[in-house]
């Protein structure tokens, strides 16, 4: 099982694109859905005017307390803030007792501005919202919204934006849905041809301009949903993009060294002061199993690494693509599935951390000397 999970991580790291067979549709509901056109310019303007001009990950606008960055890295690298049991009182897994079938379960995490947490329950086809103290606030049954198969989920202001991909209905669905926190369906947009799984689609984002973006190859490219135009991720007057495995924000270019040359950087979140979170993935070993070190780097606006956190992907029971989210307190949270429960953990920040395995490159992101 560990080998399968590691291979999935390598597939994502090398191609930034995962075609997991379980996400191709799971329901027997064969309802036919009429195509819905992309949002008009008027709808796009309404979305912008009804939402603050900040990223859904720009939770630091509420001026949280300064982040605690520990000098000495220790284990564990995280603190558990919520545990959701597997079973009738919690979430469900699929494939546990089926030989040769990939194990699947909750596959996305979003943190809202009130610190509540939304978990995408793939098997149950629903969204579960939990209060910061762990009590269940509400359950959104997606079947009642004629939404089938959650692929990705992000939060924006008081909305949940969900990418729906299902190949087991007719016609096949590639849609973006906007819901209120109580589950009211606001709008659905069919994705245009050329922006499907086979074209490299991996997820969605919403930038500080209020634009819903289609992520291609794990954020190597962004396209606006409104008109399919390629665009950078815009925030606080800066344009963020990936160029040749480097993360560029205007005149600041971030780079990293990789152990074997496999992996790279991607943007996770932008804070109100211009500091950012960058995800680094590094294939640190290929024998006896493929091992990936996933770390999150807290960077100042001018490209100085202030802290680093390690994501415990080796402890995950199965692969989760949208496993990270930035909370309103400025910390990064991770969805960590285990055999008996799904945990939401808060990652600890350290000044530096040692390599995951001997002879690997230490996790470090720096400002490139190639730009001023």
Phi, psi and omega in degrees: 000318180299323179295317179298314182296319179295322179295325176296318178296320179295319179303316180292320182293319184283325184244350184055031183208125184238118176260078181279128187294334181290341184267014182267015178114131187232350187265159175269357179294119183253028182300140178268129182248126178290144180300141176246128183291160175301161181299141176283170178299324179294318178296319179298318179295322179295320177299317180295316184289335182269001184232147178294152181278069178207160181287153173298340177266358182273055184287346183286001177299336179277011176055066178291169177296154179305143180291141176273121179243113184279144181286318186253122179287138179219172179247135006283165180271011187207170174234133180280128180249341180204137176237124180248116183291156173269124183141193185299329182274000183216246184241170182241150172249156174234144175091001183298318184253018181247107181302134178083355181260134179293138177283134179226162180184206178310134191228011177200150180227136174228139178247128184268170184293340177267012180074004173288158188238133180246126180247130176276111180270095187299310184294318179281352182052056182206166175247133180246125180249126183243142174287162180304329180276357172107351180282145182285123181274308179199162178239129178254110178279113186283338176300323180291344176262006185058037174250129182230123172080103180277124176255321181207158183210132172224158178251143177216114184053240181256029180235153171247127181247122192236131174267123182249123176228119179218126181256001182259011175241167181234120357285165178301149184249128168226093189226154169248128182242137175251125181233152170284170180294340177269000174097007177286128180281119181271308183205151172233138180236122172285137178283141178290159176298146183098356180228057182241179181305315183292346178265001178104007179297127179237342181177194181225160175213166170228124183269184184291343178275001182082012181276129171280124185246142172267124179272127177248130178056048174069027179096008174291334177220148175234140175230135180289134178296326186298323185217010178063020180277134176293138185209153169283172173275116187261131179200131176052038178080004179246151178249119182257134178205161175260127178232112178052049178069009173253147178263124186241131173232095184056247184268003179256122179242123181256140181219168178209158172265143180241147186299312182238011179087003181253127180134208179155196184240152171208154182279133176255314183196154178242128179266167188296331182274007180092349175290157185222162170252129180240132175267131177243132176237130185223123174282105187264347178201150178236350178225141358286342174229158176287130183235127181245132175260113177254121180232156178242128186246125179269113189244140174290166182298334181262013171093020177263130177286119181262331181194164181215143178232149178254134179269128185279059183292336179294340180270352184288138181287332178206171184285134175233119181286307179268070185267354186235147175207148179264132181269169179294345176276359179089357179266162179261135179245150183229144174268119186235096178282138174231170186304323186253353184195158172255128181251141167254122186239149175258124183284140176274142177261136179233158176298322177199161176224152181284162175304150182293323179228158178303144177073003175276160177285136178295139180295115181205134175242132183229164174280133182290141177280354182285344180237155181292000000 
